[in-house]
Every structure is written in structure tokens, then in C-alpha cells.
Amino acid sequence: MRTKSFDPNGATKRALEAFWQNGYEATNLPELLTAMSLGRASFYNAFGSKHELFVQTLDLYFETLREHFEPLISREPTARRALGILVDGILAVARRNDGRPANWRGCFIGNTALELGSSDPDVVARLKIGVDTLRSLFAAALSRPAAGSARLSDVIVRQRALQCAANIQGMLVLAKSGLSDAEITEMRDAMIATALMSPVSEAPFKGEK
């Protein structure tokens, strides 16, 4: 029977916030213990190590994305509105909420990829799951009915979902570099318009190398 006097899920959520704000290397153990309201012994007993905890926070981030956005997407009547809900939601959670002058903390997936890259096999495996999570969310949005035009084919949906996942990561990296809100809005609108473009309009470009 468990006798721990703390909520491990709540502690993991607080660790996620710390890692997301500061990165893996810059978040030291004392800072984690403070953020999680844990003593050192309780931390090691529950999570094993900082690395094991970090992997768990990645899993939590992916799970949270799915649980939050899947119902929102399914309720939208059109692909355009579903994409808007998804993109705007990702942009909203990527903003800092701690009052720092820099407004953007980015996406936890992109931040982790930039910091740790291919140096950690466990993290790389989780990042692939993260990309698949983003791709599946964009695919779900693109699969909603298309107002005034034919629904996109499954092949086009898969291709454009991956493109959207890449585009949102690039957008958030540029946002952290100091783009204005107006520029971010322009990028957001262009991304959605391109994703919904009719395949017929792309026909002249097919086959080009």
C-alpha cells in the first residue's frame, strides 16, 4: 500500500513547468525539489533520478496535449475552425506565464529537441512520440469537413499534418527570437491557409524536382 504523503502526478506537473521554463540542464535538483515541494529522499524514492523524471514530464506533456485538444477539435464543424483552435491553443500555452520580459517559452517538444538533440536515446524516443502526437492532432483537424470545398484525401492530410507540426515548431522558435504579435499572426494565418489549400491548385507543381 502506498504511504507517500504527496501527489506524484501534481509533483510531475510542477516539474514539467520547471523544465519547460528553464530547460533540462539549467534546472538543478534543489530548484526541482523546491518546485515540487519534495525532500531529497522522497524525490529519489518516487522518481529515481532527474533524468527519469524528465522523461516522465515529456510523457505528461504529450498526454496533456491529446487530452486537451482532441475534444476541442472534434467539436469544431470545419477544418478551418479546428485548425484555428489547435494553432491558437498551442501558441497560447507557449507563452510564458511568469511575468518575465521574454514572452515566449516555446513548445516543450521543440525546446527539448534543440537542447538535447540526438544525445539521449530515451529522450529521442520520446520526441518521436511527441512529433507523432502533434501530427495526429493536426491530422484530426485537417480531417474535419472543409467548408465550400472537397475534403482533403487521407494522403494529403498525412502530408500536411507533418508539415503543420514542423511549421508550428518553426513559428515558436522565431517567436522566441522577438517577432511581433502582428508577424506571428501573419504566420499563423498563412500556415492555416496553406494547410487548407485545395490539392487542385497545387497540380501544376506536382512532379517538380
C-alpha positions in Angstrom: 0.0 0.0 0.0 1.3 3.5 -0.9 2.2 5.6 2.1 3.6 8.7 0.2 2.1 11.9 1.5 2.3 13.8 -1.7 0.5 13.6 -5.1 3.1 12.3 -7.6 1.0 13.5 -10.6 0.9 17.0 -9.1 4.6 16.9 -8.4 5.3 15.8 -12.0 3.2 18.7 -13.3 5.3 21.1 -11.3 8.5 19.6 -12.6 7.2 19.9 -16.1 6.7 23.6 -15.6 10.2 24.0 -14.2 11.8 22.1 -17.1 9.7 23.9 -19.7 10.6 27.3 -18.3 14.3 26.7 -17.8 15.4 23.6 -19.8 16.8 20.3 -18.6 20.4 21.3 -17.8 19.5 24.7 -16.3 17.0 23.1 -13.8 19.1 21.8 -10.9 18.0 19.4 -8.3 17.5 22.0 -5.5 15.2 24.0 -7.8 13.3 20.9 -8.7 12.8 19.9 -5.0 11.5 23.4 -4.3 9.2 23.5 -7.2 7.9 20.0 -6.4 7.7 20.6 -2.6 9.7 17.4 -2.0 12.6 16.4 0.1 15.6 14.7 -1.5 14.8 11.3 -0.1 11.2 11.5 -1.3 12.3 12.6 -4.7 14.6 9.7 -5.3 12.1 7.2 -3.8 9.4 8.4 -6.1 11.2 9.3 -9.3 14.6 7.7 -9.2 16.6 10.5 -10.8 16.3 13.8 -12.5 16.6 12.1 -15.9 13.8 9.6 -15.2 11.6 12.5 -14.0 12.4 14.4 -17.2 11.3 11.5 -19.3 8.0 11.3 -17.3 7.4 15.0 -17.8 7.7 14.5 -21.6 5.1 11.7 -21.4 2.8 14.0 -19.3 3.2 16.8 -21.8 2.1 14.6 -24.7 -0.8 13.2 -22.8 -1.9 16.7 -21.8 -1.8 17.8 -25.4 -4.0 14.9 -26.5 -6.5 15.2 -23.7 -6.9 18.9 -24.1 -7.1 19.3 -27.9 -8.8 16.2 -29.1 -12.2 17.1 -27.7 -11.9 20.7 -28.9 -11.0 19.6 -32.4 -13.9 17.1 -32.6 -16.4 19.7 -31.7 -15.5 22.1 -34.5 -17.7 22.0 -37.6 -15.0 22.8 -40.2 -11.3 22.1 -40.7 -10.5 25.8 -40.7 -12.0 26.3 -37.3 -10.4 23.2 -36.0 -7.0 24.3 -37.2 -7.5 27.7 -35.7 -8.4 26.2 -32.3 -5.3 24.0 -32.4 -2.8 26.5 -33.6 -4.1 29.3 -31.3 -4.1 26.9 -28.4 -0.5 25.8 -29.0 0.6 29.4 -29.3 -1.3 30.3 -26.1 0.4 27.7 -23.9 3.8 28.5 -25.5 3.7 32.0 -23.9 5.4 32.5 -20.5 3.1 32.9 -17.5 5.7 34.0 -15.0 5.9 37.7 -15.9 9.3 37.5 -17.5 10.2 40.2 -20.1 10.6 37.4 -22.8 7.1 36.4 -23.6 7.7 33.0 -25.2 8.8 29.8 -23.6 8.1 27.8 -26.8 7.0 24.2 -27.2 8.4 21.6 -24.7 9.0 19.3 -27.7 10.9 21.8 -29.7 12.9 23.1 -26.7 13.9 19.6 -25.8 14.9 18.7 -29.3 17.1 21.9 -29.6 18.7 21.3 -26.2 19.3 17.6 -26.1 19.1 16.7 -29.8 20.2 13.1 -30.5 22.4 12.8 -27.4 19.9 10.9 -25.3 18.3 7.8 -26.7 15.4 7.8 -24.2 14.6 11.4 -25.0 14.9 10.9 -28.7 12.4 8.0 -28.5 10.0 10.3 -26.6 10.5 13.1 -29.0 9.3 10.8 -31.9 6.2 10.2 -29.8 5.8 13.9 -29.4 6.0 14.6 -33.1 3.5 11.8 -33.8 1.2 13.4 -31.2 1.3 16.8 -32.9 0.9 15.2 -36.3 -2.1 13.3 -35.2 -3.7 16.4 -33.8 -3.2 18.3 -37.0 -4.5 15.3 -39.0 -7.6 15.3 -36.9 -8.1 19.0 -37.5 -7.5 18.7 -41.3 -9.9 15.7 -41.4 -12.9 17.9 -40.3 -15.3 18.9 -43.0 -14.0 21.5 -45.4 -16.4 24.4 -45.9 -17.1 25.0 -49.6 -14.6 22.5 -51.0 -13.9 18.8 -51.1 -12.5 17.1 -48.0 -8.7 16.5 -48.2 -7.6 13.0 -49.1 -6.0 10.8 -46.4 -2.6 11.1 -48.2 -2.8 14.9 -48.3 -3.9 15.0 -44.7 -0.9 13.0 -43.5 1.5 15.1 -45.5 0.1 18.4 -44.4 -0.2 17.3 -40.8 3.5 16.7 -40.7 4.1 20.0 -42.4 2.0 21.8 -39.9 3.8 20.1 -37.0 7.1 21.4 -38.5 5.7 24.8 -39.2 4.4 25.4 -35.6 7.8 24.4 -34.2 9.5 26.9 -36.5 7.0 29.6 -35.7 7.7 29.2 -32.0 11.4 29.3 -32.4 11.0 32.6 -34.4 8.6 33.9 -31.8 11.3 33.4 -29.1 13.7 35.5 -31.3 11.5 38.5 -30.9 8.8 38.5 -33.6 6.0 40.9 -33.0 2.5 39.7 -32.3 1.4 41.0 -35.7 4.1 39.0 -37.5 3.1 35.9 -35.6 -0.5 36.4 -36.6 0.5 36.7 -40.2 2.5 33.4 -40.0 -0.4 31.7 -38.2 -2.9 32.8 -40.9 -0.5 31.8 -43.8 0.1 28.4 -42.2 -3.7 27.7 -41.9 -4.4 28.9 -45.4 -1.6 26.8 -46.9 -2.7 23.7 -45.0 -6.3 24.0 -46.3 -5.3 24.8 -49.9 -7.1 22.7 -52.5 -4.9 20.0 -54.0 -6.2 21.0 -57.4 -4.5 24.4 -57.1 -1.2 22.5 -56.5 -1.5 20.4 -59.6 0.9 22.5 -61.8 3.7 22.0 -59.2 3.4 18.2 -58.8 6.3 16.3 -60.2 8.7 19.2 -60.0 12.1 18.4 -58.5 
